Each structure stands twice: as structure tokens, then as C-alpha cells.
């Protein structure tokens, strides 16, 4: 039997635009995700998924999930 890892095989985080006016802005979400990816430092990005979870009075409420590896995960 192998040891249980201290983290998931692939790390991930999710972000959404703030609720309310602007929640439907894809460019705003892409900027938020890009800022968070840059803050990770030397991470290897495996995948970025985007979608919307609910329709609001302002339009679709967008969110994104980033899957990544850090150098120490090797």
C-alpha cells in the first residue's frame, strides 16, 4: 500500500466574478484568473475551465477553475 499524498494529484482553485453587475463579464474573469495564475509563480498549468453556474438578472455568472502543478509536486 502506498503513502497518502499531502495534496491532490493536481492542485486547483476556482474563482468567480463578484455577484451583481459585471458578473457576466468574461474579460473580467480572464483578468482575475490571469492575476491569480501569475501569483502562483513557477506553476505548470494543466487546464483552465470556464463556465457559468446560474443565470442572474445581470446575465450568466461566470467562474473558472485552474488546474496546476507546482515544482515541489514532482
C-alpha positions in Angstrom: 0.0 0.0 0.0 1.3 3.5 -0.9 1.5 6.5 1.3 -1.3 9.0 1.0 0.0 12.2 -0.7 -0.1 15.5 1.2 -2.0 17.1 -1.7 -4.2 16.2 -4.6 -2.5 14.8 -7.7 -3.4 18.1 -9.4 -3.8 21.3 -7.5 -6.7 23.6 -8.4 -8.5 26.7 -7.5 -11.8 28.3 -8.6 -12.7 31.9 -8.9 -15.8 33.8 -10.0 -16.7 37.3 -10.8 -18.2 39.2 -7.9 -22.0 39.0 -7.6 -24.1 41.7 -9.2 -23.4 44.0 -12.1 -20.4 42.7 -14.0 -20.8 39.0 -13.1 -21.3 38.3 -16.8 -18.0 39.8 -17.9 -15.8 37.1 -19.4 -12.9 39.6 -19.9 -13.0 40.5 -16.2 -12.9 36.8 -15.2 -10.0 36.1 -17.5 -8.0 39.0 -15.9 -8.8 37.7 -12.4 -7.7 34.2 -13.4 -4.5 35.5 -15.1 -3.6 37.6 -12.0 -4.0 34.5 -9.8 -2.0 32.3 -12.1 0.9 34.8 -12.1 0.8 34.9 -8.3 1.4 31.2 -8.2 5.0 31.7 -9.5 6.6 28.9 -11.5 3.5 26.7 -11.8 2.7 24.4 -14.6 -0.8 25.0 -15.8 -2.6 21.8 -16.8 -6.0 23.1 -17.7 -8.4 26.1 -17.3 -12.1 25.6 -17.4 -14.7 28.3 -17.5 -18.5 28.2 -17.3 -21.4 29.8 -15.7 -23.4 28.2 -12.9 -26.5 30.4 -12.8 -28.4 33.0 -14.7 -28.8 36.3 -12.8 -30.6 39.5 -13.6 -27.2 40.7 -14.9 -26.6 37.7 -17.2 -24.7 34.5 -16.6 -22.5 34.4 -13.5 -19.1 33.2 -14.8 -16.5 31.3 -12.9 -13.3 29.4 -13.8 -11.2 26.6 -12.4 -7.4 26.4 -12.9 -5.6 23.0 -12.6 -1.9 23.2 -12.0 1.3 21.7 -10.6 4.0 23.4 -8.5 7.7 22.5 -8.9 7.7 20.8 -5.5 4.9 18.4 -6.6 7.4 16.4 -8.8 
